[in-house]
Amino acid sequence: MKTEKRDFFNVRSMVFMAIFAALICVAAPYAIPMPGLVPISLGTFAIYLTGAMLGGKRGTVAVCVYILLGAIGLPVFTGFAGGFAKLLGPTGGYIVGYVPLVLLTGIFSDMQSKKHWTMPVGMVIGTAVMYAFGTAWFMIMNGSPLGTALMNCVVPFLIGDTIKIVLATVIAVPLRSRLNAIMQGNSKSELDK
């Protein structure tokens, strides 16, 4: 147990958690406006990569840092918005939904050894949970019926999120083991295996 804590809180792990939190902060503000209130954001792509590369625990820390930075007012949410009011707005459920998204992506990625299919499965399940959080919050905030909320909050994003999942998997599968070796402080010879 002490070794696991030491590995989790070592300097390299903390540096990579900070790097991925910064990656999310850089990617998430860029968005394509949609007819409804929910824009297409690069944030989910950064979340997929974060969970896939860092795993469940470290990825969740990185996403929580991102949300905290946005909540205190840094312009890191879609459309370069920030502040606690954004979390309470119509799209706030999606931002909160990033936490189970990264956690599930990370848990399934952690289960991967030679089974690379577990990574995208975790992303799909995490996305479904994020959609559930976001859609429910959207319905509450706007008084929308389920059908309207799904047409505004889910259907337009299915193809884009599928493409993001495929790209994130293609990037993360070959790099994940190397990143984990670096975070654990393994030697260069172990990285070259």
DOTIZA-434296 format. One record per residue: residue number from 1; residue in three letters; x, y, z of N, C-alpha, C in turn. Coordinates in nm, 4 decimals, padded with zeros to 6 digits. Layout:
N
   resi   resn        n_x        n_y        n_z       ca_x       ca_y       ca_z        c_x        c_y        c_z
    NUM    ALA          X          Y          Z          X          Y          Z          X          Y          Z
...
This chain:
193
   resi   resn        n_x        n_y        n_z       ca_x       ca_y       ca_z        c_x        c_y        c_z
      1    MET    00.0831   -00.1205    00.0000    00.0000    00.0000    00.0000    00.0871    00.1262    00.0000
      2    LYS    00.1936    00.1260    00.0825    00.2824    00.2426    00.0875    00.3523    00.2624   -00.0453
      3    THR    00.3920    00.1523   -00.1103    00.4581    00.1622   -00.2394    00.3646    00.2220   -00.3432
      4    GLU    00.2368    00.1802   -00.3420    00.1387    00.2341   -00.4360    00.1202    00.3833   -00.4149
      5    LYS    00.1120    00.4280   -00.2865    00.0992    00.5707   -00.2570    00.2219    00.6463   -00.3046
      6    ARG    00.3407    00.5889   -00.2802    00.4641    00.6533   -00.3213    00.4681    00.6669   -00.4734
      7    ASP    00.4268    00.5621   -00.5470    00.4246    00.5681   -00.6929    00.3256    00.6727   -00.7428
      8    PHE    00.2110    00.6816   -00.6751    00.1077    00.7756   -00.7177    00.1526    00.9192   -00.6962
      9    PHE    00.2196    00.9465   -00.5844    00.2583    01.0826   -00.5509    00.4045    01.1145   -00.5828
     10    ASN    00.4691    01.0328   -00.6645    00.6055    01.0685   -00.6987    00.6058    01.1914   -00.7901
     11    VAL    00.7196    01.2566   -00.8001    00.7293    01.3828   -00.8728    00.6914    01.3642   -01.0192
     12    ARG    00.7357    01.2554   -01.0799    00.7048    01.2338   -01.2217    00.5549    01.2208   -01.2435
     13    SER    00.4867    01.1466   -01.1565    00.3413    01.1324   -01.1696    00.2719    01.2672   -01.1565
     14    MET    00.3147    01.3462   -01.0589    00.2516    01.4765   -01.0389    00.2770    01.5695   -01.1576
     15    VAL    00.3965    01.5610   -01.2154    00.4270    01.6428   -01.3333    00.3347    01.6051   -01.4492
     16    PHE    00.3163    01.4743   -01.4713    00.2302    01.4324   -01.5821    00.0828    01.4632   -01.5547
     17    MET    00.0397    01.4570   -01.4299   -00.0975    01.4980   -01.3988   -00.1155    01.6469   -01.4303
     18    ALA   -00.0154    01.7269   -01.3970   -00.0212    01.8704   -01.4264   -00.0189    01.8956   -01.5772
     19    ILE    00.0639    01.8200   -01.6497    00.0715    01.8362   -01.7954   -00.0636    01.8045   -01.8602
     20    PHE   -00.1260    01.6952   -01.8155   -00.2548    01.6591   -01.8755   -00.3654    01.7556   -01.8331
     21    ALA   -00.3606    01.8080   -01.7116   -00.4562    01.9116   -01.6720   -00.4387    02.0339   -01.7620
     22    ALA   -00.3137    02.0696   -01.7918   -00.2859    02.1825   -01.8807   -00.3348    02.1531   -02.0228
     23    LEU   -00.3171    02.0294   -02.0696   -00.3652    01.9906   -02.2019   -00.5170    02.0106   -02.2119
     24    ILE   -00.5881    01.9685   -02.1088   -00.7338    01.9869   -02.1077   -00.7674    02.1361   -02.1083
     25    CYS   -00.6951    02.2147   -02.0275   -00.7185    02.3593   -02.0211   -00.6969    02.4269   -02.1557
     26    VAL   -00.6012    02.3770   -02.2328   -00.5720    02.4346   -02.3644   -00.6745    02.3896   -02.4681
     27    ALA   -00.7154    02.2635   -02.4632   -00.8057    02.2086   -02.5651   -00.9518    02.2447   -02.5430
     28    ALA   -00.9977    02.2410   -02.4199   -01.1417    02.2536   -02.3906   -01.2056    02.3855   -02.4336
     29    PRO   -01.1373    02.4988   -02.4267   -01.2053    02.6236   -02.4660   -01.2446    02.6303   -02.6131
     30    TYR   -01.1744    02.5554   -02.6978   -01.2041    02.5605   -02.8406   -01.3276    02.4770   -02.8699
     31    ALA   -01.4274    02.5416   -02.9283   -01.5546    02.4742   -02.9509   -01.6190    02.5238   -03.0795
     32    ILE   -01.6989    02.4357   -03.1379   -01.7775    02.4706   -03.2558   -01.9218    02.4884   -03.2087
     33    PRO   -01.9784    02.6065   -03.2250   -02.1173    02.6270   -03.1807   -02.2137    02.5358   -03.2569
     34    MET   -02.3147    02.4899   -03.1883   -02.4178    02.4047   -03.2474   -02.5526    02.4751   -03.2338
     35    PRO   -02.6541    02.4297   -03.3101   -02.7859    02.4938   -03.3009   -02.8430    02.4964   -03.1587
     36    GLY   -02.8182    02.3915   -03.0797   -02.8633    02.3917   -02.9401   -02.7674    02.4730   -02.8547
     37    LEU   -02.7693    02.4529   -02.7265   -02.6821    02.5271   -02.6354   -02.5491    02.4575   -02.6113
     38    VAL   -02.5347    02.3312   -02.6535   -02.4155    02.2522   -02.6231   -02.3226    02.2529   -02.7442
     39    PRO   -02.2018    02.3122   -02.7334   -02.1089    02.3154   -02.8473   -02.0263    02.1873   -02.8570
     40    ILE   -01.9666    02.1655   -02.9752   -01.8712    02.0559   -02.9919   -01.7369    02.1062   -02.9420
     41    SER   -01.6790    02.0352   -02.8468   -01.5566    02.0800   -02.7803   -01.4432    01.9798   -02.7992
     42    LEU   -01.3214    02.0316   -02.7999   -01.2048    01.9430   -02.7993   -01.1777    01.8880   -02.6600
     43    GLY   -01.2532    01.9373   -02.5620   -01.2331    01.8930   -02.4243   -01.2486    01.7434   -02.4073
     44    THR   -01.3503    01.6845   -02.4711   -01.3697    01.5400   -02.4544   -01.2529    01.4612   -02.5108
     45    PHE   -01.1950    01.5079   -02.6221   -01.0782    01.4397   -02.6784   -00.9629    01.4423   -02.5782
     46    ALA   -00.9410    01.5572   -02.5145   -00.8340    01.5678   -02.4145   -00.8638    01.4799   -02.2935
     47    ILE   -00.9914    01.4684   -02.2564   -01.0295    01.3821   -02.1437   -01.0043    01.2363   -02.1785
     48    TYR   -01.0404    01.1950   -02.3017   -01.0135    01.0568   -02.3441   -00.8645    01.0252   -02.3334
     49    LEU   -00.7820    01.1154   -02.3841   -00.6368    01.0935   -02.3778   -00.5873    01.0886   -02.2337
     50    THR   -00.6399    01.1762   -02.1509   -00.5971    01.1811   -02.0110   -00.6269    01.0500   -01.9394
     51    GLY   -00.7489    01.0005   -01.9515   -00.7846    00.8743   -01.8878   -00.7068    00.7572   -01.9432
     52    ALA   -00.6915    00.7549   -02.0763   -00.6217    00.6432   -02.1402   -00.4741    00.6406   -02.1041
     53    MET   -00.4127    00.7569   -02.0949   -00.2688    00.7635   -02.0706   -00.2339    00.7567   -01.9214
     54    LEU   -00.3118    00.8245   -01.8375   -00.2776    00.8322   -01.6957   -00.3459    00.7253   -01.6108
     55    GLY   -00.4552    00.6694   -01.6591   -00.5303    00.5731   -01.5792   -00.6370    00.6422   -01.4967
     56    GLY   -00.7113    00.5631   -01.4214   -00.8269    00.6134   -01.3479   -00.7943    00.7157   -01.2403
     57    LYS   -00.6996    00.6844   -01.1531   -00.6714    00.7734   -01.0395   -00.6024    00.9021   -01.0830
     58    ARG   -00.4921    00.8883   -01.1551   -00.4179    01.0078   -01.1969   -00.5006    01.0932   -01.2930
     59    GLY   -00.5720    01.0273   -01.3839   -00.6567    01.1010   -01.4775   -00.7643    01.1806   -01.4068
     60    THR   -00.8250    01.1213   -01.3044   -00.9290    01.1910   -01.2289   -00.8715    01.3123   -01.1574
     61    VAL   -00.7521    01.3001   -01.1031   -00.6877    01.4157   -01.0389   -00.6674    01.5270   -01.1410
     62    ALA   -00.6180    01.4930   -01.2598   -00.5941    01.5936   -01.3639   -00.7230    01.6643   -01.4034
     63    VAL   -00.8320    01.5889   -01.4201   -00.9601    01.6490   -01.4584   -01.0156    01.7355   -01.3447
     64    CYS   -01.0023    01.6910   -01.2224   -01.0487    01.7719   -01.1085   -00.9710    01.9024   -01.0979
     65    VAL   -00.8410    01.8987   -01.1281   -00.7613    02.0224   -01.1302   -00.8153    02.1159   -01.2379
     66    TYR   -00.8430    02.0612   -01.3568   -00.8998    02.1413   -01.4657   -01.0317    02.2060   -01.4225
     67    ILE   -01.1224    02.1278   -01.3641   -01.2529    02.1804   -01.3226   -01.2352    02.2875   -01.2147
     68    LEU   -01.1450    02.2637   -01.1210   -01.1191    02.3617   -01.0153   -01.0664    02.4933   -01.0740
     69    LEU   -00.9737    02.4826   -01.1704   -00.9193    02.6032   -01.2337   -01.0297    02.6811   -01.3043
     70    GLY   -01.1188    02.6086   -01.3716   -01.2314    02.6755   -01.4367   -01.3284    02.7361   -01.3376
     71    ALA   -01.3540    02.6641   -01.2291   -01.4493    02.7117   -01.1287   -01.4026    02.8403   -01.0616
     72    ILE   -01.2699    02.8548   -01.0446   -01.2200    02.9777   -00.9797   -01.2087    03.0942   -01.0773
     73    GLY   -01.2432    03.0697   -01.2041   -01.2516    03.1819   -01.2971   -01.1577    03.1814   -01.4149
     74    LEU   -01.0642    03.0868   -01.4222   -00.9774    03.0837   -01.5393   -01.0595    03.0457   -01.6617
     75    PRO   -01.0330    03.1063   -01.7774   -01.1161    03.0833   -01.8970   -01.0817    02.9514   -01.9680
     76    VAL   -01.1092    02.8397   -01.9021   -01.0700    02.7090   -01.9565   -01.1897    02.6237   -02.0006
     77    PHE   -01.3117    02.6722   -01.9782   -01.4292    02.6009   -02.0244   -01.4586    02.6415   -02.1690
     78    THR   -01.5532    02.5736   -02.2338   -01.5822    02.6028   -02.3738   -01.6109    02.7506   -02.3949
     79    GLY   -01.5648    02.7998   -02.5099   -01.5835    02.9413   -02.5404   -01.5003    03.0327   -02.4538
     80    PHE   -01.3940    02.9803   -02.3936   -01.3046    03.0565   -02.3058   -01.3802    03.1189   -02.1890
     81    ALA   -01.4747    03.0424   -02.1357   -01.5502    03.0868   -02.0186   -01.4868    03.0284   -01.8927
     82    GLY   -01.5171    03.0880   -01.7819   -01.4713    03.0386   -01.6534   -01.5662    03.0862   -01.5453
     83    GLY   -01.5484    03.0325   -01.4282   -01.6316    03.0742   -01.3167   -01.7311    02.9672   -01.2762
     84    PHE   -01.7725    02.9766   -01.1516   -01.8643    02.8778   -01.0956   -01.9997    02.8813   -01.1656
     85    ALA   -02.0381    02.9992   -01.2178   -02.1665    03.0120   -01.2872   -02.1735    02.9202   -01.4085
     86    LYS   -02.0602    02.8968   -01.4745   -02.0583    02.8064   -01.5910   -02.0935    02.6639   -01.5484
     87    LEU   -02.0476    02.6231   -01.4295   -02.0803    02.4893   -01.3788   -02.2293    02.4769   -01.3485
     88    LEU   -02.2928    02.5886   -01.3130   -02.4350    02.5871   -01.2812   -02.5220    02.6157   -01.4030
     89    GLY   -02.4591    02.6454   -01.5167   -02.5338    02.6754   -01.6387   -02.5825    02.5489   -01.7079
     90    PRO   -02.6447    02.5639   -01.8253   -02.7052    02.4511   -01.8956   -02.6072    02.3404   -01.9341
     91    THR   -02.4796    02.3752   -01.9541   -02.3811    02.2736   -01.9925   -02.2961    02.2254   -01.8747
     92    GLY   -02.3281    02.2702   -01.7550   -02.2496    02.2325   -01.6376   -02.2475    02.0839   -01.6101
     93    GLY   -02.3545    02.0145   -01.6438   -02.3593    01.8696   -01.6224   -02.2560    01.7948   -01.7040
     94    TYR   -02.2218    01.8494   -01.8206   -02.1185    01.7850   -01.9031   -01.9813    01.8027   -01.8408
     95    ILE   -01.9576    01.9209   -01.7833   -01.8291    01.9449   -01.7171   -01.8151    01.8511   -01.5971
     96    VAL   -01.9194    01.8393   -01.5170   -01.9177    01.7451   -01.4047   -01.9052    01.6022   -01.4568
     97    GLY   -01.9685    01.5744   -01.5705   -01.9615    01.4416   -01.6318   -01.8232    01.4029   -01.6805
     98    TYR   -01.7327    01.5013   -01.6911   -01.5937    01.4689   -01.7266   -01.5284    01.3784   -01.6223
     99    VAL   -01.5712    01.3910   -01.4970   -01.5091    01.3107   -01.3904   -01.5385    01.1619   -01.4091
    100    PRO   -01.6654    01.1189   -01.4220   -01.6859    00.9765   -01.4488   -01.6328    00.9332   -01.5843
    101    LEU   -01.6301    01.0249   -01.6815   -01.5744    00.9913   -01.8132   -01.4276    00.9529   -01.8011
    102    VAL   -01.3491    01.0363   -01.7350   -01.2060    01.0064   -01.7228   -01.1829    00.8868   -01.6314
    103    LEU   -01.2630    00.8750   -01.5259   -01.2465    00.7633   -01.4335   -01.2728    00.6299   -01.5032
    104    LEU   -01.3837    00.6201   -01.5761   -01.4161    00.4948   -01.6452   -01.3181    00.4660   -01.7583
    105    THR   -01.2791    00.5700   -01.8329   -01.1776    00.5511   -01.9368   -01.0494    00.4983   -01.8745
    106    GLY   -01.0099    00.5577   -01.7640   -00.8876    00.5166   -01.6962   -00.8948    00.3771   -01.6381
    107    ILE   -01.0067    00.3427   -01.5746   -01.0216    00.2086   -01.5158   -01.0116    00.1020   -01.6240
    108    PHE   -01.0822    00.1234   -01.7344   -01.0774    00.0247   -01.8432   -00.9401    00.0220   -01.9098
    109    SER   -00.8749    00.1365   -01.9184   -00.7392    00.1403   -01.9742   -00.6401    00.0717   -01.8812
    110    ASP   -00.6622    00.0843   -01.7506   -00.5759    00.0154   -01.6539   -00.5900   -00.1352   -01.6656
    111    MET   -00.7069   -00.1840   -01.7072   -00.7289   -00.3284   -01.7218   -00.6622   -00.3839   -01.8474
    112    GLN   -00.6277   -00.2943   -01.9377   -00.5679   -00.3362   -02.0638   -00.4276   -00.3916   -02.0396
    113    SER   -00.3967   -00.5002   -02.0980   -00.2583   -00.5447   -02.1069   -00.2351   -00.5690   -02.2546
    114    LYS   -00.2692   -00.6849   -02.3002   -00.2642   -00.7109   -02.4440   -00.4015   -00.6872   -02.5074
    115    LYS   -00.5028   -00.6599   -02.4246   -00.6396   -00.6409   -02.4732   -00.6649   -00.4924   -02.4959
    116    HIS   -00.6302   -00.4440   -02.6119   -00.6436   -00.3013   -02.6397   -00.7889   -00.2582   -02.6558
    117    TRP   -00.8805   -00.3514   -02.6725   -01.0209   -00.3168   -02.6898   -01.0822   -00.2605   -02.5620
    118    THR   -01.0200   -00.2870   -02.4461   -01.0786   -00.2369   -02.3221   -01.0742   -00.0841   -02.3144
    119    MET   -00.9733   -00.0241   -02.3762   -00.9589    00.1214   -02.3704   -01.0776    00.1925   -02.4375
    120    PRO   -01.1083    00.1628   -02.5652   -01.2239    00.2309   -02.6253   -01.3569    00.1925   -02.5599
    121    VAL   -01.3672    00.0716   -02.5062   -01.4902    00.0335   -02.4354   -01.5097    00.1249   -02.3145
    122    GLY   -01.4029    00.1515   -02.2399   -01.4111    00.2438   -02.1271   -01.4505    00.3837   -02.1707
    123    MET   -01.3971    00.4275   -02.2855   -01.4326    00.5600   -02.3372   -01.5807    00.5666   -02.3732
    124    VAL   -01.6321    00.4610   -02.4363   -01.7737    00.4588   -02.4750   -01.8634    00.4598   -02.3512
    125    ILE   -01.8321    00.3755   -02.2533   -01.9132    00.3713   -02.1312   -01.9044    00.5045   -02.0567
    126    GLY   -01.7838    00.5598   -02.0473   -01.7667    00.6901   -01.9818   -01.8427    00.8008   -02.0527
    127    THR   -01.8433    00.7958   -02.1858   -01.9172    00.8956   -02.2635   -02.0669    00.8849   -02.2368
    128    ALA   -02.1176    00.7615   -02.2275   -02.2596    00.7418   -02.1982   -02.2955    00.8010   -02.0616
    129    VAL   -02.2075    00.7826   -01.9632   -02.2326    00.8395   -01.8299   -02.2260    00.9927   -01.8356
    130    MET   -02.1288    01.0463   -01.9099   -02.1191    01.1919   -01.9250   -02.2444    01.2465   -01.9918
    131    TYR   -02.2908    01.1794   -02.0984   -02.4150    01.2202   -02.1643   -02.5318    01.2198   -02.0650
    132    ALA   -02.5382    01.1175   -01.9814   -02.6481    01.1072   -01.8840   -02.6454    01.2257   -01.7872
    133    PHE   -02.5265    01.2568   -01.7321   -02.5134    01.3719   -01.6419   -02.5545    01.5000   -01.7131
    134    GLY   -02.4947    01.5209   -01.8303   -02.5182    01.6448   -01.9037   -02.6613    01.6618   -01.9487
    135    THR   -02.7215    01.5539   -01.9989   -02.8591    01.5612   -02.0482   -02.9568    01.5848   -01.9339
    136    ALA   -02.9365    01.5151   -01.8236   -03.0240    01.5343   -01.7079   -03.0152    01.6784   -01.6585
    137    TRP   -02.8929    01.7314   -01.6493   -02.8758    01.8689   -01.6021   -02.9388    01.9671   -01.7007
    138    PHE   -02.9205    01.9422   -01.8305   -02.9790    02.0267   -01.9356   -03.1318    02.0292   -01.9226
    139    MET   -03.1919    01.9129   -01.8990   -03.3377    01.9028   -01.8833   -03.3847    01.9825   -01.7613
    140    ILE   -03.3110    01.9711   -01.6525   -03.3476    02.0437   -01.5299   -03.3369    02.1944   -01.5513
    141    MET   -03.2275    02.2378   -01.6126   -03.2033    02.3814   -01.6289   -03.2971    02.4465   -01.7300
    142    ASN   -03.3353    02.3723   -01.8347   -03.4164    02.4303   -01.9412   -03.5616    02.3839   -01.9403
    143    GLY   -03.5959    02.2912   -01.8532   -03.7304    02.2372   -01.8520   -03.7634    02.1624   -01.9798
    144    SER   -03.6617    02.1071   -02.0446   -03.6800    02.0367   -02.1719   -03.7257    01.8935   -02.1493
    145    PRO   -03.8100    01.8415   -02.2388   -03.8428    01.6989   -02.2316   -03.7232    01.6159   -02.2790
    146    LEU   -03.7244    01.4872   -02.2478   -03.6115    01.3997   -02.2800   -03.5792    01.3991   -02.4287
    147    GLY   -03.6795    01.3870   -02.5124   -03.6559    01.3820   -02.6577   -03.5842    01.5051   -02.7085
    148    THR   -03.6272    01.6222   -02.6653   -03.5634    01.7477   -02.7064   -03.4203    01.7542   -02.6553
    149    ALA   -03.4022    01.7142   -02.5305   -03.2678    01.7168   -02.4725   -03.1736    01.6227   -02.5476
    150    LEU   -03.2210    01.5040   -02.5809   -03.1363    01.4086   -02.6551   -03.1008    01.4629   -02.7927
    151    MET   -03.1961    01.5267   -02.8591   -03.1689    01.5827   -02.9925   -03.0713    01.7003   -02.9859
    152    ASN   -03.0705    01.7725   -02.8760   -02.9784    01.8852   -02.8596   -02.8445    01.8449   -02.7997
    153    CYS   -02.8452    01.7449   -02.7129   -02.7290    01.7179   -02.6285   -02.6551    01.5883   -02.6600
    154    VAL   -02.7154    01.4987   -02.7355   -02.6511    01.3702   -02.7584   -02.6356    01.3400   -02.9075
    155    VAL   -02.7468    01.3389   -02.9796   -02.7463    01.2945   -03.1195   -02.6432    01.3688   -03.2054
    156    PRO   -02.6326    01.5029   -03.1976   -02.5362    01.5723   -03.2840   -02.3892    01.5390   -03.2537
    157    PHE   -02.3638    01.4781   -03.1387   -02.2256    01.4567   -03.0944   -02.1771    01.3127   -03.1125
    158    LEU   -02.2663    01.2247   -03.1510   -02.2304    01.0825   -03.1585   -02.1178    01.0552   -03.2580
    159    ILE   -02.1273    01.1105   -03.3769   -02.0237    01.0852   -03.4783   -01.8909    01.1481   -03.4354
    160    GLY   -01.8948    01.2721   -03.3899   -01.7723    01.3396   -03.3473   -01.7044    01.2686   -03.2316
    161    ASP   -01.7826    01.2252   -03.1328   -01.7233    01.1550   -03.0192   -01.6685    01.0188   -03.0607
    162    THR   -01.7322    00.9541   -03.1572   -01.6778    00.8275   -03.2091   -01.5415    00.8501   -03.2729
    163    ILE   -01.5297    00.9556   -03.3512   -01.4012    00.9875   -03.4148   -01.2961    01.0196   -03.3082
    164    LYS   -01.3338    01.0959   -03.2061   -01.2400    01.1293   -03.0983   -01.1945    01.0038   -03.0244
    165    ILE   -01.2858    00.9099   -03.0012   -01.2504    00.7849   -02.9322   -01.1510    00.7048   -03.0151
    166    VAL   -01.1748    00.6956   -03.1449   -01.0828    00.6216   -03.2321   -00.9449    00.6873   -03.2314
    167    LEU   -00.9395    00.8195   -03.2464   -00.8106    00.8899   -03.2482   -00.7374    00.8778   -03.1152
    168    ALA   -00.8102    00.8940   -03.0063   -00.7475    00.8840   -02.8738   -00.6922    00.7439   -02.8512
    169    THR   -00.7641    00.6423   -02.8957   -00.7162    00.5043   -02.8810   -00.5912    00.4811   -02.9636
    170    VAL   -00.5916    00.5286   -03.0868   -00.4760    00.5114   -03.1758   -00.3523    00.5791   -03.1165
    171    ILE   -00.3703    00.6942   -03.0548   -00.2572    00.7655   -02.9928   -00.2140    00.6977   -02.8632
    172    ALA   -00.3103    00.6607   -02.7792   -00.2782    00.6141   -02.6439   -00.2235    00.4717   -02.6380
    173    VAL   -00.2725    00.3826   -02.7229   -00.2302    00.2418   -02.7125   -00.0783    00.2263   -02.7208
    174    PRO   -00.0107    00.2855   -02.8203    00.1353    00.2651   -02.8253    00.2147    00.3453   -02.7224
    175    LEU    00.1553    00.4526   -02.6668    00.2314    00.5402   -02.5774    00.2086    00.5142   -02.4294
    176    ARG    00.0969    00.4503   -02.3946    00.0594    00.4339   -02.2540    00.1661    00.3613   -02.1718
    177    SER    00.2158    00.2485   -02.2206    00.3127    00.1710   -02.1420    00.4424    00.2489   -02.1225
    178    ARG    00.4818    00.3247   -02.2232    00.6037    00.4060   -02.2094    00.5848    00.5167   -02.1060
    179    LEU    00.4687    00.5812   -02.1087    00.4419    00.6868   -02.0116    00.4380    00.6301   -01.8700
    180    ASN    00.3744    00.5159   -01.8526    00.3703    00.4538   -01.7196    00.5100    00.4185   -01.6709
    181    ALA    00.5943    00.3702   -01.7608    00.7320    00.3384   -01.7219    00.8073    00.4643   -01.6782
    182    ILE    00.7841    00.5751   -01.7494    00.8491    00.7015   -01.7127    00.7997    00.7485   -01.5758
    183    MET    00.6677    00.7414   -01.5536    00.6120    00.7876   -01.4256    00.6620    00.7038   -01.3085
    184    GLN    00.6888    00.5763   -01.3339    00.7375    00.4888   -01.2272    00.8894    00.4941   -01.2138
    185    GLY    00.9554    00.5711   -01.3032    01.0994    00.5884   -01.2915    01.1811    00.4720   -01.3431
    186    ASN    01.1249    00.3938   -01.4347    01.1998    00.2810   -01.4898    01.3101    00.3306   -01.5810
    187    SER    01.4115    00.2488   -01.5952    01.5286    00.2868   -01.6738    01.4983    00.2866   -01.8225
    188    LYS    01.5878    00.3480   -01.9007    01.5715    00.3559   -02.0448    01.5689    00.2175   -02.1072
    189    SER    01.6473    00.1256   -02.0552    01.6498   -00.0084   -02.1115    01.5137   -00.0774   -02.0982
    190    GLU    01.4418   -00.0475   -01.9901    01.3086   -00.1059   -01.9713    01.2090   -00.0413   -02.0666
    191    LEU    01.2306    00.0869   -02.1004    01.1411    00.1551   -02.1917    01.1557    00.1011   -02.3338
    192    ASP    01.2729    00.0521   -02.3678    01.2985    00.0055   -02.5042    01.2487   -00.1355   -02.5290
    193    LYS    01.1934   -00.2029   -02.4276    01.1454   -00.3401   -02.4472    01.0265   -00.3419   -02.5397
